[in-house]
Amino acid sequence: MRTPETYQYLPLFAKVSIERLDGNPDYRNPAMLDSFLDSYAKTYGTECDDYTRESAHYRASKRFYDFVPGVFNLVAP
C-alpha cells in the first residue's frame, strides 16, 4: 500500500477540486469530489488515476470534519 500523496504534490486539478469543497459545505461528499476530479482532470486534458483520487479523498477527510471518504485499498492512512 502506498501512503496518500501530500497536498502540495497533488496535481493541480486535484487541489482545485478540494478547494471547491471548501467553498460550499453541501459539496463535501465523495460523489461530488469524484465529479470535480473527473471534470477538472478532463479540462486539463488528462484522467484522474486511482491513486490521485484516493489521495484527494484522504486529504479532504483530514481537512473537513464532515467529509467521510469512500472505502479504498490503495492508500494506507
C-alpha positions as MATLAB code, in Angstrom:
seq = 'MRTPETYQYLPLFAKVSIERLDGNPDYRNPAMLDSFLDSYAKTYGTECDDYTRESAHYRASKRFYDFVPGVFNLVAP';
ca = [
       0.000    0.000    0.000;
       1.181    3.476   -0.800;
       0.734    6.360    1.582;
      -1.552    9.177    0.409;
       0.127   11.953   -1.531;
       0.679   15.167    0.405;
      -1.451   18.101   -0.676;
       1.459   20.054   -2.150;
       2.298   17.227   -4.578;
      -1.217   16.561   -5.816;
      -1.917   17.566   -9.423;
      -3.459   20.999   -9.812;
      -6.862   19.603  -10.816;
      -6.996   17.635   -7.539;
      -6.107   20.711   -5.487;
      -8.783   22.763   -7.255;
     -11.326   20.012   -6.591;
     -10.541   20.027   -2.863;
     -10.752   23.829   -2.783;
     -14.228   23.668   -4.344;
     -15.350   21.612   -1.339;
     -14.174   24.445    0.887;
     -16.485   26.887   -0.860;
     -19.733   25.066   -0.140;
     -20.312   22.555    2.690;
     -23.045   20.875    0.638;
     -20.351   19.681   -1.783;
     -18.430   17.770    0.894;
     -19.207   14.209   -0.094;
     -17.269   11.575   -2.034;
     -19.579   11.644   -5.070;
     -19.173   15.396   -5.535;
     -15.397   15.218   -5.093;
     -15.255   12.439   -7.697;
     -17.310   14.587  -10.051;
     -14.970   17.551   -9.569;
     -11.891   15.377  -10.024;
     -13.207   13.926  -13.283;
     -14.358   17.301  -14.625;
     -11.194   19.220  -13.797;
      -8.919   16.415  -14.994;
     -10.761   16.426  -18.319;
     -10.312   20.211  -18.510;
      -6.553   19.699  -18.082;
      -6.563   17.029  -20.795;
      -5.910   14.078  -18.511;
      -7.715   11.487  -16.428;
      -7.748   11.114  -12.672;
      -5.934    7.930  -11.708;
      -6.985    5.855   -8.691;
      -4.040    6.913   -6.539;
      -4.736   10.623   -7.062;
      -8.453   10.094   -6.419;
      -7.843    8.200   -3.200;
      -5.237   10.717   -2.053;
      -7.687   13.572   -2.686;
     -10.363   11.763   -0.671;
      -7.897   11.207    2.156;
      -6.764   14.842    2.159;
     -10.371   16.078    2.089;
     -11.221   13.849    5.069;
      -8.336   15.372    7.023;
      -9.259   18.921    6.074;
     -13.045   18.796    6.526;
     -14.532   17.184    9.617;
     -17.808   16.493    7.785;
     -16.224   14.693    4.807;
     -16.386   10.907    5.073;
     -14.282    9.295    2.342;
     -15.212    6.163    0.466;
     -13.506    2.875    1.201;
     -10.318    2.390   -0.797;
      -7.499   -0.093   -0.626;
      -4.583    1.514   -2.482;
      -3.508    4.001    0.163;
      -2.811    3.469    3.836;
      -3.724    6.126    6.417;
];
